[in-house]
Amino acid sequence: MTLTPRQEEIKAAFLEVHGSWHDGWQSILELDPEFLHAYLGFEAVPARQQHLDAKTRAFVGLAVDAATTHLHAAGIRHHVAAALAAGATTGEVMEVLECTATLGIHAMNVGVPVLVEVLAERGLRTAPAPLDAEQERIKAAFTRDRGYWNPTWDEMLELTPQLFEAYTAFSSHPWLHGTLSPKLREFVYIAFDTSSTHLYRVGLKLHIENALGYGATPQEILEVMEIASVIGIHTVTVGAPILRELAPEG
């Protein structure tokens, strides 16, 4: 369709801020251009404030869209392109993806305490067992390689030390071989934990504490959350093209 002057204005403003265009945005522009304009104001807040640099903002957006709870392919492509355009290396982008892949362990973070609770209710567990020498070694390795220890790991280490040791090696790989700063890695964890597709409060609190320990400011952490907060638009970027296809005369 031929765009009106207002639609052309909104599209130009969108491209200036967002930097890319696809059929989802086109469909919104055609069906409800003022809604797209309102979204642009929402999305642009972090870019206007610039508590984080452009590369870090792209990394945060990538972590949210690439999280296994979301997997928004169009967003992944956009944020990878934005990160590369902002000077990121292939290795840095890969490191963001590797950190984001640790989300799956939350099946254990949530599940193990529930198992422990049920075992206690049935009289099958009365107290934590003391760690043996092998478990102490694994705990020390995690603390050394990941830079922290938190009681959220205690029961997993006690009940399934083999899995915890394997997870330590898996999650520590970017920490041992990557180049991103510890603070930026913590931003990645905050991004997918605070995302509306995950909302993992235990991990969110832990990684906020870690980020502050690495020198992050409250404004930087808020900006990570602001970037994560815009993914609700994917309801419309996926749905609007379908609506336009099935009701083309609208």
N, C-alpha and C positions, 0 to 999 in steps of 0.2 A: 504494500500500500504506500501511497505518497504521504509523507509525514507533514504535519502542520508546522508552521514556524515555532510554536511552543514545543512540540515534540522534538524538533531539531535542536532547540535550545537545551532541552533537558538531556538529550543524548550527548551533546557536546560537553556539557558540564559533567555528566557521568563519566565519559571517557577521560576527561582531564583528571578526575580523582581516582577512578577505578582502574583505568588503563587497559581494559579489555572489554570485549562485547561478544555475546553469543545469543542464540535463539531465545533463551529464557528472558534475557533483558529486552530483546526486541518484542517479544510477546507482551510483556508488561507495558512497555512503551505504547504499544498499539491499543491495548485494552484499558489501561488506566494510567496515563502518563504522570498524573499528579501523585499517585502512589509511589511510582518510581522516584520521583523528585523527593518525596518525604523519606524514602529509604536512603537515598543518597546523603541526606543530611545526617541520618543516624550512623551510616557506615563511615562517614568522613570525620567523625569526631576524633578518633585516635590520630589520624593523619594531620589534623589541624593542631592538636596539642603537642605531638612529637616528643613525648616522654621516651619513646622507643624510636630507634632509627628505622629507616625503611626496610632494611634487610631483616631486622628482628621482627618487625610487624609481619612481614611475609612468612617468616618461620612460624610465628604463632598461628597465623591463619592456616598454614599448612598442617600444623599439628592437629588443629580442630577438625579440618576436613578429611585428613588422612586417618584419623582415629578409627579403629575397627568398629566403633559404635555409630559411625556416620558414613565414612567412605563416599564422600561426594566428589565424583571424578572431575566434574567441571571446575570445582573449587581447587582441587589438588593441582590441576593443570595451571590454573591462574596463579596460584601462590608459588609454585615452582618457577614459573616464568618471571614473576615479580622478584623472587629471591635472586635468581640469576641476573636479572637486569640491575639489581641493587648491588651486585658485586659478589654474591655468594659463589663458592666453588661447588663442584659436583659432590665432593666429599662432605662439605658442610650440609648440603641438602640431604644427602644420604644419612648423615648423623641425626638430623631431625627426625627422619622416618624411623631410624633404629630406636631412638628414645621413645617415640610414639608407640612403637610395637610392644612396649612393656605393659601397656594397658591391660592385656589379657591376664596378668597375674592377679588382678582384682577378683577374679573368680575364687582364688584362694584366700585373699584378704577378707572377703566377705564370708566365704563358705566355712573356713576353718573355725572361726569363733562360734558359728552356729553349731557345728559338729561338737565342739567342746561343751557348749551349753547343754545340748541334748545328752551327751555322755554324763555330765554332772547330774542332770535331772534323773537319770536312770541309775545313778550310783556307780557308774563305771569309771568315774574319774573324780578324785577328791581334791587334788592339788597338782600344780605343774611339777613335772619331774625335773630334777636337777640336770643341767647339761653335762654331757660327758666330754672327754677331751676332744673328740672329733667334732662335736657340735660347737665347742668353744673355738676350734680352729676355723670352722666355717663362718661363725659370727665375726671373728677377727678379720677374715678376708673380706667380708661384705663391708665392714666398717672402714677398712683401709681403702677399698676400691671405689666405694660409693660415697665415702666421705661423711657418713652418719650412721647411727643406729637408732631405731625407734621401737618401742614395745609392740607395735603392730606386727612385727615380724616374729615375736617370741614363740607363739604357739605353732606357727608353721615350721620354724626351726626345730622345735621339740618333736613334732609329730611326723614330719616328713623331711628329715635333713638332706636326703638325696635330692629331692626336688629343689629344696632351697639352695643347695650348692650349685645345681645346674642353673637355676635362675640367677644366682649371683654372677656366674660367668657370662650369661646371656645379657643381663642388664648392665653389667660393668663394661662390656665391649666398647661402647662409645666413650666411656670415661677413661679407658686405658689407651685407646687408639685414636680418638677424635681430637679435634682442635677447637671446638666451641668452648666458651667459658662455662664454668659451673653454674653461674647465675643464669645464663641463657638456657642451659639444659633444664634448670628448675622452672623457667618460664614455659617450656614445652610441657612439662608435667602438669603445671597449673592450668595450662590451656585446655588439655583434654579432660582433666578432672572437674573443672568448673563448667564445661560445656553442657548444654541442656540435654544432650543425648547420653550423658554419663552421670553428672552430679554426684561425684564420689567425695563426700565431705571429709572423710578421714584422710584420704590422700591429699586433698586440697589444703587442709590445715597444715599437714606435714610439709608440703612443698612450699607453702608460703613461708613457714618458719625457716626452711633451708634457704630460700631465696633472700630473705632479709639477712640471714647470716652471711651470705655471699655479697652483701652490699646493695641489694635492690632497694629502691625507694617505694613507699606506698603508691605513689603516682604511677610508677612503672608497672606494678602489679595490677593496679586498677585498669591500666591500658590493656594488659593481657586479657582481663575479663571483658573489657569493652569489645575487643576484637572477637572474642568467643561468642558474645551475646548477639551477633548479627545473623547467626546461621538459621534463624527462623525464616529468613527470606527464601530459603531453599524450598519451602512449601510452595511458593509462588513461582520460582524459576523452573521448577519441575512441572507444576500444575498448569501454569498459564499456557504453555505451548499446546498442551492437550486440549484445553478449553478452546483455544483459537482454532485447532484442527477440527474439533467436533461441532463447534458453533461459529463457523467462519463469518457469518453475517452479524453475529453478536447483537 
